[in-house]
């Protein structure tokens, strides 16, 4: 467990920021504090072997880099070294050349450390601090007053220190925090949900591989590792992560080195384009991918993989809208699951991922998102639970968020089922807001309710309509917080309900004018011939044809009486009869223009039919309905549609299957409107207060 020394060290280190005030804003402090903490830790670790490393290097200069790395790391006992004769204390001996010497010292580290410092862009901060006459003061504080030697601060406490500094830095740069920082209580809840059913975790010599494809600064990996160690001190954990933000990657990689993990398992780059772990499979995966982020830049790469590899690749189930790549991250993680084959000692995998609401319901039936949900829920039975979290939990957004838990080794009771948990009221308001973060999920510390354990217990109980009493700053609530559904409950048939086309026809002045504006009719007098003379001749003939048609129609039937036809068949029969008699010879386009212009929708007219005698649908009256898969479509039509529109029918050829999850609807609690008497009483009170206020001002 943690001790008090790590918190004291964090406070001391962060207080060095007081030296930066003025030239640096609060949200910029981390650009100095974090890389210098990393540098000081490495400096302290290497101090005892510094002389031996430099001596050995003199003997092996000119050898292969691999040989040099092996020899020198054998001396340091850690996977890095430094070849500079300087250290942070000696840098102070030459104040006039401090900036130059500091850069030289950093460049003296082995390549794995130099790359981390490069991604911090720390050279820029060295120049800035030097120009503002701050560099000497800051380096002096770190080198003389911050002792991060392993005998004073072990790897576990150093991890705590670094993690806390990352958290504070993220909080003070609120706009960026949500990109690569997840509140600790959310991570702790996710890890609890992932590990609570894992009885085998207590086995000795357990090897555990944990992966985060959008790892940011590594908070999820750190907490997962910490929790697993609490469950099983003998477990051998291996952390894997990838991120394309340079600073976040540098922090995560440094943290991994500080904790004694393999830093090569932290990859830099876009997870979609440069999968850093193509052939790896993992036991546990956690992620908080950016909400609603476009994948336009990776679109061609992702679509090519989806089309060429299909289910042998990562995106065989489909692709979502290009403006939100959340479900791409989830598919990527699913592709990394270890198969569940106990006879082959393959233990399967569990996934926890944070989403906003969109992945639950966006997308039409048979579309990208819907097909992905169907593939996850119905075809593979991977989704165990979705937990609705309180809003205002994250630093850069106040929107509602949800944890999805997936597993390919469901307990027997969970097979074919999905649990929805409503934990939106499980919160405590923070004493001080941090950006958009105004709430937290308390974990029992400092006398608070332990809502992390409470939510985990609801998940473990796996009960439908479990009633829980929840108390937060807004009051006490007694409500159902858990519901159990069959996988198929989230599926629906999107049916197309058609109604017949009914038209009347009339030849009158208004409809003749409509014909003149018809695009097909206008094109009769349009020629595309390049030759001017031929084009003019064609256009003249076209105008003559237009006039001929209008004259024909005004003589059709009795124009002055404006005869109304309520049966298209009768109208067309008489039109063709007159056409033949007058030898007008209407072509298909002309007939189409006439029918379009001389018709009008009429509910009292006869139903229009095609050549086969089948009813034609009116596209303006077309509607769609979502019918649950468990419900018979014909019964739905009979009960829900025909009583209102008796002439409707379903076009089964257009039926599509969709999947969506509406958690809010499932937990909706009806709140009756306020009574008229209550509203009247309140109005009277407000009026009285208003009159008293006006009277007081009048006296003034």
TANOR-V424864 format. One record per residue. N is the residue number from 0. SS is DSSP state (H for helix, E for strand, C for the rest). PHI is phi in radians with two decimals (none if undefined). BURIAL is # if it has 24 or more other ideal C-beta (glycine too) atoms within 12 Angstrom, else .. Layout:
n-><N,N>
ss-><SS,SS>
phi-><PHI,PHI>
burial-><BURIAL,BURIAL>
This chain:
n-><0,1,2,3,4,5,6,7,8,9,10,11,12,13,14,15,16,17,18,19,20,21,22,23,24,25,26,27,28,29,30,31,32,33,34,35,36,37,38,39,40,41,42,43,44,45,46,47,48,49,50,51,52,53,54,55,56,57,58,59,60,61,62,63,64,65,66,67,68,69,70,71,72,73,74,75,76,77,78,79,80,81,82,83,84,85,86,87,88,89,90,91,92,93,94,95,96,97,98,99,100,101,102,103,104,105,106,107,108,109,110,111,112,113,114,115,116,117,118,119,120,121,122,123,124,125,126,127,128,129,130,131,132,133,134,135,136,137,138,139,140,141,142,143,144,145,146,147,148,149,150,151,152,153,154,155,156,157,158,159,160,161,162,163,164,165,166,167,168,169,170,171,172,173,174,175,176,177,178,179,180,181,182,183,184,185,186,187,188,189,190,191,192,193,194,195,196,197,198,199,200,201,202,203,204,205,206,207,208,209,210,211,212,213,214,215,216,217,218,219,220,221,222,223,224,225,226,227,228,229,230,231,232,233,234,235,236,237,238,239,240,241,242,243,244,245,246,247,248,249,250,251,252,253,254,255,256,257,258,259,260,261,262,263,264,265,266,267,268,269,270,271,272,273,274,275,276,277,278,279,280,281,282,283,284,285,286,287,288,289,290,291,292,293,294,295,296,297,298,299,300,301,302,303,304,305,306,307,308,309,310,311,312,313,314,315,316,317,318,319,320,321,322,323,324,325,326,327,328,329,330,331,332,333,334,335,336,337,338,339,340,341,342,343,344,345,346,347,348,349,350,351,352,353,354,355,356,357,358,359,360,361,362,363,364,365,366,367,368,369,370,371,372,373,374,375,376,377,378,379,380,381,382,383,384,385,386,387,388,389,390,391,392,393,394,395,396,397,398,399,400,401,402,403,404,405,406,407,408,409,410,411,412,413,414,415,416,417,418,419,420,421,422,423,424,425,426,427,428,429,430,431,432,433,434,435,436,437,438,439,440,441,442,443,444,445,446,447,448,449,450,451,452,453,454,455,456,457,458,459,460,461,462,463,464,465,466,467,468,469,470,471,472,473,474,475,476,477,478,479,480,481,482,483,484,485,486,487,488,489,490,491,492,493,494,495,496,497,498,499,500,501,502,503,504,505,506,507,508,509,510,511,512,513,514,515,516,517,518,519,520,521,522,523,524,525,526,527,528,529,530,531,532,533,534,535,536,537,538,539,540,541,542,543,544,545,546,547,548,549,550,551,552,553,554,555,556,557,558,559,560,561,562,563,564,565,566,567,568,569,570,571,572,573,574,575,576,577,578,579,580,581,582,583,584,585,586,587,588,589,590,591,592,593,594,595,596,597,598,599,600,601,602,603,604,605,606,607,608,609,610,611,612,613,614,615,616,617,618,619,620,621,622,623,624,625,626,627,628,629,630,631,632,633,634,635,636,637,638,639,640,641,642,643,644,645,646,647,648,649,650,651,652,653,654,655,656,657,658,659,660,661,662,663,664,665,666,667,668,669,670,671,672,673,674,675,676,677,678,679,680,681,682,683,684,685,686,687,688,689,690,691,692,693,694,695,696,697,698,699>
ss-><C,C,C,H,H,H,H,H,H,H,H,H,H,H,H,H,H,H,H,H,E,C,C,E,C,H,H,H,C,H,H,H,H,H,H,H,H,H,H,H,H,H,H,H,H,H,H,H,H,H,H,H,H,H,H,H,H,H,H,H,C,C,C,C,H,H,H,H,H,H,H,H,H,H,H,H,C,C,C,C,C,E,C,C,C,C,C,C,C,H,H,H,H,H,H,H,H,H,H,H,H,H,H,H,H,H,H,C,E,C,H,H,H,H,H,H,H,H,H,C,C,H,H,H,H,H,H,H,H,H,H,C,C,C,H,H,H,H,H,H,H,H,H,H,H,C,C,C,C,C,C,C,C,C,H,H,H,H,H,H,H,H,H,H,H,H,H,H,H,H,H,H,C,H,H,H,H,H,H,H,C,C,C,H,H,H,H,H,H,H,H,H,H,H,H,C,C,C,H,H,H,H,C,C,C,C,E,E,E,E,E,E,C,C,C,C,C,C,H,H,H,H,H,H,H,H,H,H,H,H,H,C,C,C,C,E,E,E,E,E,E,E,E,C,C,H,H,H,H,H,H,H,H,H,H,H,H,H,C,C,C,C,H,H,H,E,E,E,C,C,C,C,C,C,C,C,C,C,C,C,C,E,C,E,E,E,E,C,C,C,C,C,C,C,C,H,H,H,H,H,H,H,H,H,H,H,H,H,H,H,H,H,C,C,C,C,C,C,C,C,C,C,C,C,C,H,H,H,H,H,H,H,H,H,C,C,E,C,C,E,E,H,H,H,C,E,E,C,C,E,E,E,E,E,E,C,C,H,H,H,H,C,C,C,C,C,C,H,H,H,H,H,H,H,H,H,H,H,H,C,C,C,E,E,E,E,E,E,C,C,C,C,C,C,C,C,C,C,C,C,C,E,E,E,E,E,E,C,C,C,C,H,H,H,C,C,E,E,E,E,E,E,C,C,C,C,C,E,E,E,E,E,E,E,C,C,E,E,E,E,C,C,E,C,H,H,H,C,C,E,H,H,H,H,H,H,H,H,H,H,H,C,C,C,C,E,E,E,E,E,E,E,C,C,E,E,E,E,E,E,E,E,E,E,E,E,H,H,H,H,E,E,E,E,E,E,E,E,C,E,C,E,E,E,E,E,C,C,H,H,H,H,H,H,H,H,H,C,H,H,H,H,H,H,H,C,C,C,C,C,C,H,H,H,H,H,H,H,H,H,H,H,H,H,H,H,H,H,H,H,H,H,H,H,H,C,C,C,H,H,H,C,C,E,E,C,C,H,H,H,H,H,H,H,H,H,H,H,H,H,H,H,C,C,C,C,C,H,H,H,H,H,H,H,H,H,H,H,E,E,E,C,C,C,C,C,E,C,E,C,C,C,C,C,E,C,E,C,H,H,H,C,E,E,E,E,E,E,C,C,C,C,H,H,H,H,H,H,H,H,H,C,C,C,C,C,C,C,E,E,C,H,H,H,C,E,E,E,E,C,C,C,H,H,H,H,C,C,C,C,C,C,C,C,C,H,H,H,H,H,H,H,H,H,H,H,H,H,H,H,H,H,H,H,H,H,H,H,H,C>
phi-><none,-1.28,-2.04,-1.21,-1.10,-1.17,-1.21,-1.12,-1.15,-1.04,-1.07,-1.13,-1.07,-1.22,-1.18,-1.07,-1.05,-1.02,-1.22,-1.58,-1.03,1.86,-1.12,-2.02,-1.52,-0.99,-1.31,-1.85,-0.98,-1.07,-1.11,-1.77,-1.13,-1.16,-1.12,-1.23,-1.13,-1.04,-1.07,-1.15,-1.08,-1.10,-1.06,-1.21,-1.08,-1.58,-1.05,-1.24,-1.90,-1.02,-1.11,-1.12,-1.14,-1.11,-1.16,-1.15,-1.09,-1.06,-1.42,-2.01,-0.94,1.67,-1.30,-1.14,-1.09,-1.09,-1.16,-1.07,-1.03,-1.10,-1.13,-1.29,-1.24,-1.15,-1.35,-1.26,1.40,-2.31,-1.40,-2.78,-2.78,-2.43,-1.78,-1.35,-1.32,-1.58,-2.44,-1.15,-1.26,-1.20,-1.02,-1.27,-1.27,-2.31,-1.02,-1.22,-2.08,-1.07,-1.06,-1.10,-1.19,-1.14,-1.08,-1.10,-1.07,-1.10,-1.18,-1.37,-1.27,-1.07,-1.01,-1.15,-1.43,-1.02,-1.15,-1.08,-1.13,-1.13,-1.22,-1.24,0.98,-1.24,-0.97,-1.11,-1.27,-1.07,-1.08,-1.12,-1.11,-1.13,-1.12,-1.62,1.05,-1.96,-1.07,-1.06,-1.09,-1.22,-1.11,-1.09,-1.05,-1.20,-1.34,-1.79,-2.10,-1.95,-1.75,-1.92,-1.11,-1.00,-1.32,-1.71,-2.30,-1.28,-1.05,-1.12,-1.22,-1.13,-1.07,-1.09,-1.05,-1.15,-1.06,-1.19,-1.13,-1.07,-1.07,-1.10,-1.07,-1.18,-1.09,-1.45,-2.11,-0.93,-1.12,-1.76,-1.02,-1.18,-1.20,-2.58,-2.52,-1.96,-0.90,-1.02,-1.19,-1.20,-1.09,-1.07,-1.12,-1.04,-1.13,-1.00,-1.15,-1.23,-1.72,-1.02,-1.56,-1.56,-1.15,-1.22,-1.09,-1.48,-1.18,-1.25,1.00,-1.31,-1.79,-2.20,-1.95,-2.07,-2.37,-2.32,-1.33,-2.34,-1.26,0.96,-1.48,1.62,-1.04,-1.14,-1.09,-1.10,-1.18,-1.07,-1.10,-1.08,-1.22,-1.10,-1.14,-1.17,-1.27,-2.61,-1.14,-1.61,-1.13,-1.78,-1.76,-2.25,-1.76,-2.30,-2.73,-2.60,-2.71,-1.86,-1.53,-1.00,-1.17,-1.07,-1.07,-1.07,-1.13,-1.14,-1.15,-1.13,-1.06,-1.13,-1.11,-1.05,-1.54,1.41,-1.52,-1.38,-1.20,-1.16,-1.45,-1.85,-1.77,-1.80,2.48,-1.28,-1.02,-1.26,-1.51,-2.26,-1.04,-1.29,-2.41,-0.96,-1.81,-1.63,-2.25,-2.26,-1.40,-2.33,-2.31,-2.33,-2.80,-2.28,-1.18,-0.99,-1.38,1.02,-1.61,-1.17,-2.01,-1.02,-1.11,-1.78,-0.99,-1.09,-1.08,-1.18,-1.11,-1.09,-1.12,-1.09,-1.32,-1.44,-1.67,0.86,-1.34,-1.37,-1.78,-1.64,-2.11,-1.13,-1.29,2.25,-2.17,-1.41,-1.02,-1.21,-1.59,-2.66,-1.68,-0.96,-1.25,-1.20,-1.04,-1.14,-1.08,-1.03,-1.16,-1.06,-1.16,-1.72,-1.28,-1.30,-1.04,-1.72,-2.42,-0.96,-1.14,-1.82,1.02,-1.84,-1.60,1.31,-2.47,-2.29,-2.23,-2.21,-2.49,-1.71,-2.24,-1.48,-1.28,-0.96,-1.06,-1.42,-2.49,-1.22,1.65,-1.43,-0.98,1.12,-1.74,-0.92,-1.08,-1.09,-1.17,-1.13,-1.07,-1.05,-1.09,-1.25,-1.42,-1.55,-1.34,-2.11,0.89,-1.70,-1.39,-1.59,-2.76,-2.23,-2.00,-1.41,-1.67,-1.05,-1.34,1.01,-1.64,-1.82,-1.26,-1.92,-2.74,-1.81,-1.24,-1.26,-2.30,-2.47,-1.76,-1.75,-2.00,-2.16,-2.71,-1.80,-2.45,-1.03,-1.07,-0.97,-1.19,-1.67,-1.12,1.29,-2.21,-2.35,-1.80,-1.88,-2.14,-1.79,-1.93,-1.16,-1.69,-1.51,-2.60,-2.35,-1.23,-1.37,-1.12,-2.42,-1.21,-2.14,1.14,-1.51,-1.44,-2.07,-2.26,-2.48,-1.70,-1.17,-2.10,1.62,-1.29,0.98,1.35,-1.46,-1.15,-1.64,-1.40,-1.13,-1.14,-1.10,-1.16,-1.09,-1.15,-1.06,-1.09,-1.13,-1.12,0.92,-1.97,-1.45,1.05,-1.14,-1.61,-2.32,-1.70,-2.15,-2.06,-2.36,-1.20,-1.68,2.49,-1.98,-2.16,-2.06,-2.74,-1.31,-2.09,-2.40,-2.37,-1.97,-2.25,-1.26,-0.92,-1.17,-1.11,-1.60,-1.68,-2.65,-1.65,-1.56,-1.73,-1.84,-1.67,-1.84,-2.25,-1.22,-1.43,-2.21,-2.30,-1.92,-2.31,-2.70,-1.82,-2.48,-1.05,-1.08,-1.36,-1.11,-1.13,-1.11,-1.08,-1.07,-1.60,-1.17,-1.10,-1.14,-1.12,-1.09,-1.19,-1.05,-1.75,-2.00,-2.12,-1.82,-1.20,-1.35,-1.15,-1.07,-1.11,-1.12,-1.12,-1.13,-1.13,-1.10,-1.16,-1.12,-1.14,-1.12,-1.12,-1.08,-1.15,-1.04,-1.10,-1.11,-1.17,-1.11,-1.11,-1.04,-1.20,-1.20,-1.66,-1.30,1.07,-1.97,-1.01,-1.20,-1.54,0.86,-1.03,-1.82,-1.74,-1.93,-2.40,-1.07,-1.05,-1.14,-1.07,-1.17,-1.09,-1.22,-1.13,-1.15,-1.07,-1.18,-1.05,-1.14,-1.18,-1.52,1.02,-1.41,1.02,-1.11,-1.54,-1.05,-1.16,-1.13,-1.12,-1.10,-1.09,-1.16,-1.11,-1.10,-1.47,-1.64,-1.78,-2.65,-1.08,-2.65,-1.12,-1.62,-1.38,-1.24,-1.23,-1.40,-2.21,-1.56,-1.09,-1.53,1.44,-1.50,-1.10,-1.63,-1.55,-1.61,-1.08,-1.23,-1.73,-1.13,-2.45,-2.15,-2.36,-1.70,-1.95,-0.90,-1.05,-1.33,-1.79,-1.24,-1.12,-1.13,-1.13,-1.06,-1.03,-1.15,-1.55,-1.82,-1.98,-1.04,-1.04,-1.73,-2.36,-1.08,-1.60,-1.37,-2.61,-1.82,-1.59,-1.13,-1.18,-1.75,-1.20,-2.23,-1.71,-2.28,-2.33,-2.58,-2.19,-1.94,-1.17,-1.05,-1.12,-1.19,-1.91,-1.12,-2.02,-1.18,-1.97,-1.13,-1.16,-1.13,-1.27,-1.05,-1.08,-1.10,-1.13,-1.05,-1.10,-1.16,-1.11,-1.08,-1.10,-1.12,-1.07,-1.08,-1.11,-1.14,-1.10,-1.11,-1.13,-1.12,-1.14,-1.09,-1.20,-1.14,-1.19,-1.17>
burial-><.,.,.,.,.,#,.,.,#,#,.,#,#,#,.,#,#,.,#,#,.,.,.,#,.,.,.,#,#,#,#,#,#,#,#,#,#,#,#,#,#,#,#,#,#,#,#,.,#,#,.,.,#,#,.,#,#,.,.,.,.,.,.,.,.,.,.,#,#,.,#,#,#,.,#,#,.,#,#,#,#,#,#,#,.,#,#,#,.,#,#,#,.,.,.,.,.,#,#,.,#,#,#,#,#,#,.,#,#,#,#,#,#,#,#,#,#,#,#,#,.,#,.,.,#,#,.,.,#,#,.,.,.,#,#,#,#,#,#,#,#,#,#,.,.,#,#,#,.,#,.,.,#,.,#,#,#,#,#,#,#,#,#,#,#,#,#,#,#,#,#,#,#,#,.,#,#,#,#,#,#,#,#,#,#,#,#,#,#,#,#,#,#,#,#,#,#,#,.,#,#,.,.,.,.,#,.,#,#,#,#,#,#,#,#,#,#,#,#,#,#,#,#,#,#,#,#,#,#,.,#,.,.,.,#,.,#,#,#,#,#,#,#,#,#,#,#,#,#,#,#,#,#,#,#,#,#,#,#,#,#,.,#,.,#,#,#,#,.,#,#,#,.,.,#,#,#,.,.,#,#,#,#,#,#,#,#,#,#,#,#,#,#,.,#,.,.,#,.,.,#,#,.,.,#,#,.,.,.,.,.,.,#,#,#,#,#,#,#,#,#,.,.,#,#,#,#,#,#,#,#,#,#,#,#,#,#,#,.,#,.,.,.,.,.,.,#,#,#,#,#,#,#,#,#,#,#,#,#,#,#,#,#,.,#,.,#,#,#,#,#,#,#,#,#,#,#,#,.,#,#,#,#,#,#,#,#,#,#,#,#,#,#,#,#,#,#,.,.,#,#,#,#,#,#,#,#,#,#,#,.,.,.,#,.,.,#,#,#,#,#,#,#,#,#,#,#,#,.,#,.,.,.,#,#,.,#,#,#,#,#,#,#,.,.,.,.,#,#,.,#,#,#,#,#,#,#,#,#,#,.,#,.,.,.,#,.,#,.,#,.,#,.,.,.,.,.,.,#,#,#,#,#,#,#,.,#,.,#,#,#,#,#,#,#,#,#,#,#,#,#,#,#,#,#,#,#,#,.,.,#,#,.,#,#,#,.,#,.,#,#,.,.,#,#,.,.,.,.,.,.,.,.,.,.,.,.,.,.,.,.,#,.,.,#,#,.,.,#,#,.,#,#,.,.,#,#,.,.,.,.,.,.,.,#,.,.,#,.,.,#,#,.,.,#,.,.,#,#,.,.,.,.,#,.,#,.,.,.,#,#,.,#,#,#,.,#,#,#,#,.,.,.,.,#,.,#,#,.,.,.,.,.,.,.,#,#,#,.,.,.,.,#,.,#,#,#,#,#,.,.,.,#,.,.,#,#,.,.,.,#,.,.,.,.,.,.,#,#,#,#,.,.,.,#,#,#,#,#,#,#,#,#,.,.,#,#,.,.,.,.,.,.,.,.,.,.,.,.,.,.,.,.,.,.,.,.,.,.,.,.,.,.,.,.,.,.,.,.,.>
